[in-house]
Amino acid sequence: MAAPVLKVDHLTMRFGGLTAIGDLSFEARRGDITALIGPNGAGKTTVFNCITGFYKPTEGMLTLTHDDGSEHLLERLPNHEVNRTARVARTFQNIRLFPGMTVLENLLVAQHKTLMRASGYTVLGLLGFKGFRDAQAAAIEKAKGWLARIDLTERADEPAGSLPYGAQRRLEIARAMCTDPVLLCLDEPAAGLNPRESLELNTLLRHIRDHEGTSVLLIEHDMSVVMEISDHIVVLDYGKKIADGTPEEIRTNPSVIAAYLGVEDEEVEAVEAEVGLSLPHEGHPA
């Protein structure tokens, strides 16, 4: 079993008198695609906001471990350092590309940290110094590589806002990957995709897991995507973890079924019989 890339220990997030997340603990293993699922209002996006620095948790620790063994306590880092230093990248439910910039420019802007360093944070780039020219050429090659991976090479010079919705989703993920993340956090990447686009997304995420050395943590409502590509699933309900395991373990967990059906655990079988479902339970063969 791989070591964890992310450890969430006793995470609690309160907003005034409301506890959105209550004493949540789980691990995302290195080299895995880990899915965070649950009914609407379960607290999934709040967890993401804590991991990616948009919220500072009321309690708990969020530890990201790099390949070299260095640890980063995400809850202690300023927002921008979660990406810059800890190397956590994120996409959002609503696509946040720069629609007026070209497809290629969207991938180059994600590499501004490297280019700024090469410029000496001065005008060395404008003056054409070799170190900056080399860094710029490397950034363009990386961007071209990702354009080929997401099948958008032919549209590199078109405005990103002119792309079809599914292509914009893939571009947003490629842009996040241009920051060289250790952990890629995806907030409902399959939302609004048709079956063909969902298949393309699955292929892209498997490539990121298998060939880029990047672990993936995603929120997703499309259970066909979750069950198809996830190595590990964590299920939330009302801000608390109710299940944690492999896709097969989650698929047959009565607490998970109850949460999605909106009933108590002991009512699951009765409701399933009423609506014509036949899901296996512990002690009950399918």
C-alpha positions as CSV (number, residue, x, y, z in Angstrom):
1,M,0.0,0.0,0.0
2,A,1.4,3.4,-1.0
3,A,2.3,6.0,1.6
4,P,-0.2,8.9,1.9
5,V,0.4,12.1,-0.1
6,L,-2.3,13.8,2.0
7,K,-3.3,13.2,5.6
8,V,-6.4,14.9,6.9
9,D,-6.5,14.7,10.7
10,H,-9.6,15.7,12.7
11,L,-10.6,18.4,10.3
12,T,-13.4,20.7,11.7
13,M,-14.8,23.7,10.0
14,R,-17.3,25.9,11.7
15,F,-19.1,29.0,10.4
16,G,-20.5,30.7,13.4
17,G,-22.8,28.1,15.1
18,L,-22.8,25.8,12.0
19,T,-20.4,22.9,11.9
20,A,-19.9,22.2,8.2
21,I,-17.2,19.6,8.7
22,G,-17.0,17.6,11.9
23,D,-13.8,15.8,13.0
24,L,-13.0,14.4,9.6
25,S,-10.0,12.2,9.0
26,F,-8.9,10.4,5.9
27,E,-5.8,9.8,3.7
28,A,-5.2,10.1,0.0
29,R,-2.5,7.7,-1.1
30,R,0.4,8.6,-3.4
31,G,-0.3,7.6,-7.0
32,D,-4.0,7.1,-6.4
33,I,-7.2,8.8,-7.7
34,T,-9.2,9.4,-4.5
35,A,-12.8,10.5,-4.8
36,L,-14.7,12.5,-2.2
37,I,-18.4,11.9,-2.7
38,G,-21.7,12.5,-0.8
39,P,-25.1,14.0,-1.2
40,N,-25.5,17.7,-1.9
41,G,-24.6,19.7,1.2
42,A,-22.4,17.0,2.6
43,G,-19.4,19.4,2.9
44,K,-17.2,18.2,0.0
45,T,-16.4,21.7,-1.3
46,T,-15.7,22.9,2.2
47,V,-13.1,20.2,2.6
48,F,-11.6,21.2,-0.8
49,N,-11.5,24.8,0.3
50,C,-9.6,23.9,3.4
51,I,-7.1,21.7,1.6
52,T,-6.4,24.4,-1.1
53,G,-6.1,27.3,1.3
54,F,-9.4,29.2,0.6
55,Y,-10.5,28.5,4.2
56,K,-8.4,28.1,7.4
57,P,-9.8,25.2,9.4
58,T,-11.3,25.8,12.8
59,E,-9.4,22.6,14.0
60,G,-7.3,19.9,12.6
61,M,-4.2,19.2,10.5
62,L,-3.7,18.9,6.7
63,T,-0.3,17.3,5.9
64,L,1.0,17.1,2.3
65,T,4.1,15.0,1.8
66,H,6.4,15.3,-1.2
67,D,8.3,12.5,-2.8
68,D,11.5,13.7,-1.0
69,G,9.7,13.2,2.4
70,S,9.3,17.0,3.1
71,E,6.0,17.8,4.8
72,H,3.8,20.8,4.4
73,L,1.1,21.7,6.9
74,L,-1.5,23.2,4.6
75,E,-3.6,24.8,7.3
76,R,-0.6,27.0,8.3
77,L,0.3,28.2,4.8
78,P,-1.0,31.5,3.2
79,N,-3.4,30.8,0.4
80,H,-0.9,31.4,-2.5
81,E,1.8,29.2,-0.8
82,V,-0.5,26.2,-0.9
83,N,0.1,26.1,-4.7
84,R,3.5,27.7,-4.9
85,T,5.3,25.8,-2.1
86,A,3.2,22.8,-1.3
87,R,2.3,22.3,-5.0
88,V,-1.4,21.7,-4.7
89,A,-3.4,22.7,-7.8
90,R,-7.1,23.0,-8.2
91,T,-9.9,23.3,-10.7
92,F,-13.4,24.6,-9.9
93,Q,-17.0,23.5,-10.6
94,N,-17.4,26.6,-12.8
95,I,-14.7,26.8,-15.4
96,R,-12.2,29.6,-14.8
97,L,-10.1,29.9,-17.9
98,F,-9.1,33.2,-19.3
99,P,-11.6,33.2,-22.2
100,G,-10.0,36.1,-24.1
101,M,-6.5,34.6,-24.1
102,T,-5.6,31.9,-26.5
103,V,-5.5,28.2,-25.6
104,L,-1.7,28.3,-25.6
105,E,-1.5,31.4,-23.5
106,N,-3.7,29.8,-20.9
107,L,-1.1,27.1,-20.4
108,L,1.8,29.6,-20.4
109,V,0.2,31.8,-17.8
110,A,0.2,28.8,-15.4
111,Q,4.0,28.8,-15.7
112,H,4.5,32.4,-14.7
113,K,6.4,31.5,-11.5
114,T,9.1,29.8,-13.5
115,L,9.2,32.6,-16.0
116,M,9.3,35.3,-13.4
117,R,12.2,33.6,-11.6
118,A,14.1,33.4,-14.9
119,S,13.6,37.1,-15.5
120,G,15.1,37.9,-12.1
121,Y,11.8,39.6,-11.3
122,T,13.1,42.5,-13.4
123,V,13.3,43.4,-17.1
124,L,15.8,40.6,-18.0
125,G,13.0,39.0,-20.1
126,L,12.4,42.2,-22.1
127,L,16.1,42.5,-22.6
128,G,16.3,39.0,-24.1
129,F,18.7,37.4,-21.6
130,K,19.6,33.8,-22.5
131,G,18.3,32.4,-19.2
132,F,14.9,33.8,-19.8
133,R,14.8,32.7,-23.4
134,D,15.6,29.2,-22.4
135,A,12.9,29.2,-19.7
136,Q,10.4,30.6,-22.2
137,A,11.2,27.9,-24.7
138,A,10.8,25.2,-22.1
139,A,7.5,26.6,-21.0
140,I,6.2,26.6,-24.6
141,E,7.4,23.0,-25.1
142,K,5.6,21.9,-21.9
143,A,2.4,23.7,-23.1
144,K,2.6,22.1,-26.5
145,G,3.0,18.7,-24.8
146,W,-0.2,19.2,-22.9
147,L,-2.0,20.5,-26.0
148,A,-1.1,17.3,-27.7
149,R,-2.3,15.3,-24.7
150,I,-5.7,16.9,-24.6
151,D,-6.0,17.0,-28.5
152,L,-6.1,20.8,-28.8
153,T,-2.9,21.4,-30.8
154,E,-4.8,22.6,-33.9
155,R,-6.7,25.1,-31.7
156,A,-3.7,26.5,-29.9
157,D,-4.1,30.1,-31.2
158,E,-7.9,30.3,-30.8
159,P,-9.5,32.0,-27.8
160,A,-10.1,29.6,-25.0
161,G,-13.6,30.8,-24.7
162,S,-14.4,29.6,-28.2
163,L,-13.8,25.9,-27.3
164,P,-16.6,23.4,-26.7
165,Y,-17.4,22.9,-23.1
166,G,-15.7,19.5,-22.8
167,A,-12.5,20.9,-24.3
168,Q,-12.5,23.8,-21.9
169,R,-12.7,21.2,-19.0
170,R,-9.6,19.4,-20.4
171,L,-7.8,22.7,-20.9
172,E,-8.4,23.7,-17.3
173,I,-7.0,20.4,-16.1
174,A,-3.9,20.8,-18.4
175,R,-3.4,24.3,-17.1
176,A,-3.4,23.1,-13.5
177,M,-0.9,20.4,-14.5
178,C,1.5,23.0,-16.0
179,T,2.1,24.1,-12.4
180,D,3.7,20.7,-11.7
181,P,1.4,19.7,-8.8
182,V,2.1,17.0,-6.3
183,L,-1.7,16.9,-5.6
184,L,-4.3,17.8,-8.2
185,C,-7.7,18.7,-6.7
186,L,-10.7,18.6,-9.2
187,D,-14.1,19.9,-8.2
188,E,-16.7,18.1,-10.3
189,P,-14.6,17.7,-13.5
190,A,-17.3,15.6,-15.2
191,A,-20.1,18.1,-14.6
192,G,-22.0,18.9,-17.8
193,L,-20.0,16.4,-19.9
194,N,-21.6,14.1,-22.4
195,P,-20.6,10.4,-22.5
196,R,-17.9,10.9,-25.1
197,E,-16.4,13.8,-23.1
198,S,-16.6,11.8,-19.9
199,L,-14.6,9.0,-21.5
200,E,-12.0,11.5,-22.7
201,L,-11.8,12.9,-19.1
202,N,-11.3,9.4,-17.7
203,T,-8.5,8.8,-20.1
204,L,-6.8,12.1,-19.2
205,L,-7.1,11.4,-15.4
206,R,-5.6,7.9,-15.8
207,H,-2.7,9.4,-17.7
208,I,-2.1,11.9,-15.0
209,R,-2.1,9.2,-12.3
210,D,-0.1,6.7,-14.3
211,H,2.5,8.8,-16.1
212,E,2.8,12.2,-14.5
213,G,3.5,11.2,-10.9
214,T,0.6,13.3,-9.7
215,S,-2.0,12.1,-7.1
216,V,-5.6,13.1,-7.8
217,L,-8.3,14.1,-5.3
218,L,-11.7,14.8,-6.9
219,I,-15.2,15.7,-6.0
220,E,-17.7,14.1,-8.4
221,H,-21.5,13.5,-8.6
222,D,-21.2,11.3,-11.7
223,M,-21.0,7.9,-10.1
224,S,-20.1,6.2,-13.4
225,V,-16.9,8.3,-13.5
226,V,-16.2,7.7,-9.8
227,M,-16.6,4.0,-9.9
228,E,-14.7,3.7,-13.2
229,I,-11.5,5.5,-12.3
230,S,-11.2,5.8,-8.5
231,D,-8.8,3.7,-6.5
232,H,-10.2,5.0,-3.2
233,I,-13.4,6.7,-2.2
234,V,-14.3,8.7,0.9
235,V,-18.0,9.4,1.5
236,L,-19.3,12.3,3.5
237,D,-22.8,13.0,4.8
238,Y,-23.6,16.2,6.9
239,G,-19.9,17.0,7.2
240,K,-18.9,13.6,8.7
241,K,-17.3,10.6,7.1
242,I,-19.6,7.6,6.8
243,A,-17.5,5.3,4.6
244,D,-14.0,5.0,3.3
245,G,-12.8,2.2,1.0
246,T,-12.5,0.8,-2.5
247,P,-15.2,1.4,-5.1
248,E,-16.6,-2.1,-4.6
249,E,-16.7,-1.6,-0.8
250,I,-18.5,1.7,-1.2
251,R,-20.9,0.4,-3.8
252,T,-22.4,-2.1,-1.4
253,N,-22.1,-0.1,1.8
254,P,-25.6,0.3,3.4
255,S,-24.8,3.6,5.0
256,V,-23.8,5.1,1.7
257,I,-26.9,3.8,0.0
258,A,-29.0,5.2,2.8
259,A,-27.4,8.6,2.6
260,Y,-28.1,8.8,-1.2
261,L,-31.6,7.5,-0.8
262,G,-32.3,9.9,2.1
263,V,-33.4,7.2,4.6
264,E,-32.1,5.5,7.7
265,D,-29.8,2.5,7.4
266,E,-32.5,0.1,8.5
267,E,-34.9,1.4,5.8
268,V,-32.6,0.7,2.9
269,E,-33.9,-2.7,1.9
270,A,-37.5,-1.6,2.1
271,V,-36.9,1.4,-0.1
272,E,-34.9,-0.5,-2.6
273,A,-37.7,-3.1,-2.9
274,E,-40.2,-0.3,-3.4
275,V,-38.3,1.4,-6.2
276,G,-37.1,-1.9,-7.8
277,L,-33.4,-1.8,-6.8
278,S,-31.5,-4.9,-6.0
279,L,-28.2,-3.8,-4.5
280,P,-26.2,-6.4,-2.4
281,H,-25.7,-5.9,1.3
282,E,-23.4,-7.4,3.8
283,G,-24.8,-10.9,4.5
284,H,-27.1,-10.7,1.5
285,P,-25.8,-12.0,-1.8
286,A,-26.6,-10.1,-4.9
